[in-house]
Amino acid sequence: MSSVYEQLGGKPAIDAAVDDFYRRVLRDEELSPFFADTDMDRQRVKQAAFLTMVTGGPNEYSGQDMRTAHADLVKRGINDRHVDLVVKHLGETLASLGVAQELIEQVAAVANSVRDDVLSR
């Protein structure tokens, strides 16, 4: 059985998903303030590497752990509502790229599995 990464379409699909995902996030009035001072080119690279790793692709993620990476956002008020919006945008992105609902649910489950770490709970 192939990995979720392979089923999604590998690197080209991950890159397309990350670009679309951040377009959605940056248009979201509740989420965009959290990215005001973020180097979005660097953020896209880190997010693509992370999504690649967690979906079973080549592990080239060298970023911080979830708690450390999101600690400043927690101080700035990120909460469950924001994580819900991120998961929603990720699902909508994958759906717009023609990804099967079963795979979207698998990716959403991975995103939700790091919720407590993202929110430092």
C-alpha atoms as an extended CHARMM CRD file, in Angstrom:
* protein
*
       121  EXT
         1         1  MET       CA              0.0000000000        0.0000000000        0.0000000000  PROA      1               0.0000000000
         2         2  SER       CA              1.3620000000        3.4220000000       -0.9000000000  PROA      2               0.0000000000
         3         3  SER       CA              1.8250000000        6.2100000000        1.6310000000  PROA      3               0.0000000000
         4         4  VAL       CA             -0.6110000000        9.0850000000        1.9760000000  PROA      4               0.0000000000
         5         5  TYR       CA              2.1780000000       11.2330000000        0.5090000000  PROA      5               0.0000000000
         6         6  GLU       CA              2.2510000000        9.0830000000       -2.6390000000  PROA      6               0.0000000000
         7         7  GLN       CA             -1.5350000000        8.9130000000       -2.8240000000  PROA      7               0.0000000000
         8         8  LEU       CA             -1.6990000000       12.7060000000       -2.6620000000  PROA      8               0.0000000000
         9         9  GLY       CA              0.6770000000       12.9710000000       -5.6090000000  PROA      9               0.0000000000
        10        10  GLY       CA              4.0770000000       13.4920000000       -3.9760000000  PROA      10              0.0000000000
        11        11  LYS       CA              6.0980000000       16.6970000000       -3.9670000000  PROA      11              0.0000000000
        12        12  PRO       CA              4.2040000000       18.5440000000       -6.7350000000  PROA      12              0.0000000000
        13        13  ALA       CA              0.8930000000       17.9440000000       -4.9510000000  PROA      13              0.0000000000
        14        14  ILE       CA              2.2770000000       18.9300000000       -1.5390000000  PROA      14              0.0000000000
        15        15  ASP       CA              3.7580000000       22.1280000000       -2.9890000000  PROA      15              0.0000000000
        16        16  ALA       CA              0.4760000000       23.0170000000       -4.7110000000  PROA      16              0.0000000000
        17        17  ALA       CA             -1.4710000000       22.2730000000       -1.5400000000  PROA      17              0.0000000000
        18        18  VAL       CA              0.8180000000       24.4190000000        0.6200000000  PROA      18              0.0000000000
        19        19  ASP       CA              0.5530000000       27.3680000000       -1.7730000000  PROA      19              0.0000000000
        20        20  ASP       CA             -3.2340000000       27.1620000000       -1.9120000000  PROA      20              0.0000000000
        21        21  PHE       CA             -3.4890000000       26.5590000000        1.8260000000  PROA      21              0.0000000000
        22        22  TYR       CA             -1.5610000000       29.7070000000        2.6910000000  PROA      22              0.0000000000
        23        23  ARG       CA             -3.5760000000       31.7760000000        0.2090000000  PROA      23              0.0000000000
        24        24  ARG       CA             -6.6630000000       30.7050000000        2.1460000000  PROA      24              0.0000000000
        25        25  VAL       CA             -5.0830000000       31.2510000000        5.5560000000  PROA      25              0.0000000000
        26        26  LEU       CA             -3.8360000000       34.7250000000        4.6560000000  PROA      26              0.0000000000
        27        27  ARG       CA             -7.3300000000       35.7110000000        3.4440000000  PROA      27              0.0000000000
        28        28  ASP       CA             -8.8380000000       34.5460000000        6.7330000000  PROA      28              0.0000000000
        29        29  GLU       CA             -9.3220000000       37.5510000000        9.0150000000  PROA      29              0.0000000000
        30        30  GLU       CA             -8.9700000000       35.3920000000       12.1350000000  PROA      30              0.0000000000
        31        31  LEU       CA             -5.7370000000       33.7020000000       11.0570000000  PROA      31              0.0000000000
        32        32  SER       CA             -3.8790000000       36.2660000000        8.9740000000  PROA      32              0.0000000000
        33        33  PRO       CA             -2.7740000000       38.4110000000       11.9460000000  PROA      33              0.0000000000
        34        34  PHE       CA             -0.7290000000       35.4800000000       13.2330000000  PROA      34              0.0000000000
        35        35  PHE       CA              1.3380000000       35.5950000000       10.0180000000  PROA      35              0.0000000000
        36        36  ALA       CA              1.8660000000       39.3640000000        9.8120000000  PROA      36              0.0000000000
        37        37  ASP       CA              5.5860000000       39.1490000000       10.5880000000  PROA      37              0.0000000000
        38        38  THR       CA              6.2410000000       35.7670000000        8.9870000000  PROA      38              0.0000000000
        39        39  ASP       CA              8.5790000000       35.1480000000        6.0710000000  PROA      39              0.0000000000
        40        40  MET       CA              5.9910000000       33.2920000000        4.0030000000  PROA      40              0.0000000000
        41        41  ASP       CA              8.4840000000       31.7960000000        1.5410000000  PROA      41              0.0000000000
        42        42  ARG       CA             10.3230000000       30.2060000000        4.4570000000  PROA      42              0.0000000000
        43        43  GLN       CA              7.0340000000       29.2020000000        6.0760000000  PROA      43              0.0000000000
        44        44  ARG       CA              5.8830000000       27.4450000000        2.8980000000  PROA      44              0.0000000000
        45        45  VAL       CA              9.1240000000       25.4530000000        2.7160000000  PROA      45              0.0000000000
        46        46  LYS       CA              8.8170000000       24.3920000000        6.3720000000  PROA      46              0.0000000000
        47        47  GLN       CA              5.1390000000       23.4860000000        5.9630000000  PROA      47              0.0000000000
        48        48  ALA       CA              5.8040000000       21.4450000000        2.8230000000  PROA      48              0.0000000000
        49        49  ALA       CA              8.5930000000       19.5440000000        4.5910000000  PROA      49              0.0000000000
        50        50  PHE       CA              6.3650000000       18.9330000000        7.6080000000  PROA      50              0.0000000000
        51        51  LEU       CA              3.3990000000       17.7380000000        5.5050000000  PROA      51              0.0000000000
        52        52  THR       CA              5.7250000000       15.5150000000        3.5130000000  PROA      52              0.0000000000
        53        53  MET       CA              7.0500000000       13.9200000000        6.6840000000  PROA      53              0.0000000000
        54        54  VAL       CA              3.6970000000       13.3760000000        8.3970000000  PROA      54              0.0000000000
        55        55  THR       CA              2.1300000000       11.8660000000        5.2710000000  PROA      55              0.0000000000
        56        56  GLY       CA              4.9050000000        9.3050000000        4.8470000000  PROA      56              0.0000000000
        57        57  GLY       CA              7.1390000000       11.0480000000        2.3320000000  PROA      57              0.0000000000
        58        58  PRO       CA             10.8610000000       11.6740000000        2.6000000000  PROA      58              0.0000000000
        59        59  ASN       CA             11.6900000000       13.0910000000        6.0310000000  PROA      59              0.0000000000
        60        60  GLU       CA             13.4510000000       16.3650000000        5.3670000000  PROA      60              0.0000000000
        61        61  TYR       CA             11.7330000000       18.2880000000        8.1530000000  PROA      61              0.0000000000
        62        62  SER       CA             14.3160000000       19.9640000000       10.3510000000  PROA      62              0.0000000000
        63        63  GLY       CA             12.0800000000       22.5150000000       12.0140000000  PROA      63              0.0000000000
        64        64  GLN       CA             11.2680000000       22.9440000000       15.6530000000  PROA      64              0.0000000000
        65        65  ASP       CA              8.8900000000       20.6800000000       17.5320000000  PROA      65              0.0000000000
        66        66  MET       CA              5.2590000000       21.8480000000       17.5380000000  PROA      66              0.0000000000
        67        67  ARG       CA              5.3030000000       23.3220000000       21.0650000000  PROA      67              0.0000000000
        68        68  THR       CA              8.4100000000       25.3860000000       20.4360000000  PROA      68              0.0000000000
        69        69  ALA       CA              7.3610000000       26.4600000000       16.9520000000  PROA      69              0.0000000000
        70        70  HSD       CA              3.9740000000       27.7250000000       18.1460000000  PROA      70              0.0000000000
        71        71  ALA       CA              4.8860000000       29.0810000000       21.6060000000  PROA      71              0.0000000000
        72        72  ASP       CA              4.8080000000       32.7010000000       20.4310000000  PROA      72              0.0000000000
        73        73  LEU       CA              1.4150000000       32.1370000000       18.8100000000  PROA      73              0.0000000000
        74        74  VAL       CA              0.0690000000       30.7490000000       22.0760000000  PROA      74              0.0000000000
        75        75  LYS       CA              1.2410000000       33.9290000000       23.8090000000  PROA      75              0.0000000000
        76        76  ARG       CA             -0.5740000000       35.9020000000       21.1040000000  PROA      76              0.0000000000
        77        77  GLY       CA             -3.8380000000       34.0500000000       21.7170000000  PROA      77              0.0000000000
        78        78  ILE       CA             -4.0040000000       31.1190000000       19.3140000000  PROA      78              0.0000000000
        79        79  ASN       CA             -6.6770000000       28.6760000000       20.4860000000  PROA      79              0.0000000000
        80        80  ASP       CA             -8.8490000000       25.7590000000       19.3920000000  PROA      80              0.0000000000
        81        81  ARG       CA            -10.9030000000       28.0030000000       17.0930000000  PROA      81              0.0000000000
        82        82  HSD       CA             -7.7660000000       28.8860000000       15.1460000000  PROA      82              0.0000000000
        83        83  VAL       CA             -6.6600000000       25.2680000000       14.8840000000  PROA      83              0.0000000000
        84        84  ASP       CA            -10.1580000000       24.3610000000       13.6630000000  PROA      84              0.0000000000
        85        85  LEU       CA             -9.8470000000       27.0140000000       10.9550000000  PROA      85              0.0000000000
        86        86  VAL       CA             -6.4350000000       25.7170000000        9.9060000000  PROA      86              0.0000000000
        87        87  VAL       CA             -7.7990000000       22.1680000000        9.6210000000  PROA      87              0.0000000000
        88        88  LYS       CA            -10.8170000000       23.4650000000        7.6740000000  PROA      88              0.0000000000
        89        89  HSD       CA             -8.6260000000       25.3800000000        5.2200000000  PROA      89              0.0000000000
        90        90  LEU       CA             -6.3560000000       22.3840000000        4.7970000000  PROA      90              0.0000000000
        91        91  GLY       CA             -9.3430000000       20.1450000000        4.0270000000  PROA      91              0.0000000000
        92        92  GLU       CA            -10.8150000000       22.6650000000        1.5830000000  PROA      92              0.0000000000
        93        93  THR       CA             -7.4370000000       23.0030000000       -0.1100000000  PROA      93              0.0000000000
        94        94  LEU       CA             -7.1080000000       19.2550000000       -0.5810000000  PROA      94              0.0000000000
        95        95  ALA       CA            -10.6890000000       18.9710000000       -1.8060000000  PROA      95              0.0000000000
        96        96  SER       CA            -10.0950000000       21.7280000000       -4.3670000000  PROA      96              0.0000000000
        97        97  LEU       CA             -7.1320000000       19.7250000000       -5.6550000000  PROA      97              0.0000000000
        98        98  GLY       CA             -9.3070000000       16.6520000000       -6.1450000000  PROA      98              0.0000000000
        99        99  VAL       CA             -8.0610000000       14.6540000000       -3.1620000000  PROA      99              0.0000000000
       100       100  ALA       CA            -10.4050000000       11.8760000000       -2.0450000000  PROA      100             0.0000000000
       101       101  GLN       CA            -12.3590000000       12.5000000000        1.1470000000  PROA      101             0.0000000000
       102       102  GLU       CA            -10.7400000000        9.4860000000        2.8470000000  PROA      102             0.0000000000
       103       103  LEU       CA             -7.2840000000       10.9970000000        2.3540000000  PROA      103             0.0000000000
       104       104  ILE       CA             -8.4960000000       14.4180000000        3.4970000000  PROA      104             0.0000000000
       105       105  GLU       CA             -9.7470000000       12.7910000000        6.6900000000  PROA      105             0.0000000000
       106       106  GLN       CA             -6.3700000000       11.1080000000        7.2200000000  PROA      106             0.0000000000
       107       107  VAL       CA             -4.5260000000       14.4070000000        6.8040000000  PROA      107             0.0000000000
       108       108  ALA       CA             -7.0290000000       16.1420000000        9.1150000000  PROA      108             0.0000000000
       109       109  ALA       CA             -6.4400000000       13.4360000000       11.7180000000  PROA      109             0.0000000000
       110       110  VAL       CA             -2.7040000000       14.1260000000       11.5850000000  PROA      110             0.0000000000
       111       111  ALA       CA             -3.3280000000       17.8710000000       11.9200000000  PROA      111             0.0000000000
       112       112  ASN       CA             -5.6070000000       17.2930000000       14.8900000000  PROA      112             0.0000000000
       113       113  SER       CA             -3.1160000000       14.9080000000       16.4930000000  PROA      113             0.0000000000
       114       114  VAL       CA             -0.7000000000       17.7960000000       17.1300000000  PROA      114             0.0000000000
       115       115  ARG       CA             -3.3840000000       20.1810000000       18.4490000000  PROA      115             0.0000000000
       116       116  ASP       CA             -2.3560000000       19.8690000000       22.1100000000  PROA      116             0.0000000000
       117       117  ASP       CA              1.2990000000       20.4600000000       21.2510000000  PROA      117             0.0000000000
       118       118  VAL       CA              0.4600000000       23.4730000000       19.0760000000  PROA      118             0.0000000000
       119       119  LEU       CA             -1.6200000000       24.9220000000       21.9060000000  PROA      119             0.0000000000
       120       120  SER       CA              0.9520000000       23.9660000000       24.5960000000  PROA      120             0.0000000000
       121       121  ARG       CA             -1.4950000000       21.8600000000       26.5960000000  PROA      121             0.0000000000
